[in-house]
Amino acid sequence: MKKEIVISVFDKNLEWIDRLNEDVIVTIYRKGDNPKSKFYEIFLKNNVGRDVHTFFYHIVKNYEKLSDFTFFVQDFPFDHWGNLVDVVNNLDNLSTCSLNFGGYYGFHNNQIGSA
């Protein structure tokens, strides 16, 4: 089973990627400055459309060869998804998602509207 994480990067540190298992394909799209990390990055010249633009760009360019599981995240996803690395490394952790419908899983740590 092929797993890929697609990361929309602007200016955050990406050292957390080192914690991903070797079987996870890492695709990094950088907007803003030229690529500057130790990881291979695809530079998107125009910083338009925020991270959603990056995710749709990836889907359109790779539609015929998408991985079985593709995770779309920002460069520092942990304020939204604290156990991201655990879930990507071990798909058994998909049960920790906050939204699950038709093979799509949603993860979010915010407690909007809670006391």
C-alpha positions in Angstrom: 0.0 0.0 0.0 1.5 3.3 -1.1 1.4 6.3 1.4 2.3 9.8 0.5 2.4 13.1 2.4 2.0 16.3 0.4 3.3 19.3 2.3 2.5 23.0 1.4 5.5 24.9 2.7 6.1 28.6 3.2 8.6 29.2 6.0 8.5 26.6 8.7 11.1 24.1 9.8 10.6 20.7 8.3 12.8 18.6 10.5 9.7 16.7 11.7 9.7 14.9 8.4 12.7 12.8 9.7 10.2 11.1 12.0 8.2 9.6 9.1 8.8 6.0 8.1 11.0 5.3 5.0 8.0 3.8 3.1 6.2 7.2 3.1 6.6 9.2 -0.1 7.3 12.9 0.9 6.3 15.6 -1.7 7.1 19.1 -0.7 5.8 22.2 -2.6 7.4 25.5 -1.5 5.8 28.9 -2.1 7.7 32.0 -1.1 11.5 31.8 -1.0 13.4 29.4 -3.2 13.8 25.8 -1.8 16.1 25.9 1.2 15.7 22.7 3.2 17.7 19.5 3.0 14.6 17.8 1.4 13.8 17.8 -2.3 11.2 20.5 -2.9 9.1 21.6 -5.9 9.1 25.4 -6.1 5.8 27.0 -7.0 6.8 30.5 -8.3 3.6 32.3 -7.4 2.4 32.4 -3.9 -1.3 32.2 -4.7 -4.3 30.3 -3.4 -2.8 29.3 -0.1 -2.3 25.6 0.8 -5.5 24.5 -0.9 -4.1 25.7 -4.3 -1.1 23.5 -3.7 -3.1 20.4 -2.8 -5.3 20.8 -5.9 -2.2 21.4 -8.0 -0.8 18.1 -6.8 -4.1 16.2 -7.4 -4.4 17.6 -11.0 -0.7 16.9 -11.9 -0.7 13.4 -10.4 -4.3 12.2 -10.8 -3.5 9.0 -12.6 -0.8 8.0 -10.1 -2.1 9.1 -6.7 -1.0 7.0 -3.8 -3.5 4.7 -2.0 -3.3 7.1 1.0 -2.4 10.7 0.4 -2.1 13.1 3.4 -2.3 16.8 2.6 -0.7 19.1 5.3 0.7 22.5 5.9 4.4 23.0 6.8 3.7 22.9 10.6 0.5 20.8 10.9 0.7 20.0 14.6 -1.5 22.8 15.9 -4.3 21.2 13.8 -3.2 17.5 13.9 -1.1 16.6 16.9 -0.6 12.9 16.0 0.0 13.3 12.3 3.3 11.4 12.2 1.8 8.5 14.2 -1.2 8.3 11.8 0.9 8.5 8.6 3.4 5.9 9.9 0.7 3.5 11.1 -2.6 3.5 9.3 -4.2 1.7 12.2 -4.3 5.2 13.9 -6.8 6.4 11.3 -9.4 5.6 14.0 -8.3 8.8 15.8 -9.8 11.0 13.1 -12.5 13.5 13.9 -14.3 13.0 10.6 -14.7 9.9 8.4 -16.9 9.6 5.4 -16.5 7.5 2.2 -12.7 6.9 2.6 -12.0 10.5 3.5 -10.6 11.2 7.0 -10.5 14.5 8.8 -8.2 15.4 11.6 -8.4 18.6 13.7 -7.4 19.4 17.3 -9.4 22.6 17.7 -12.3 22.4 20.1 -14.5 25.1 18.3 -17.5 26.1 20.4 -16.5 23.9 23.4 -16.3 25.4 26.9 
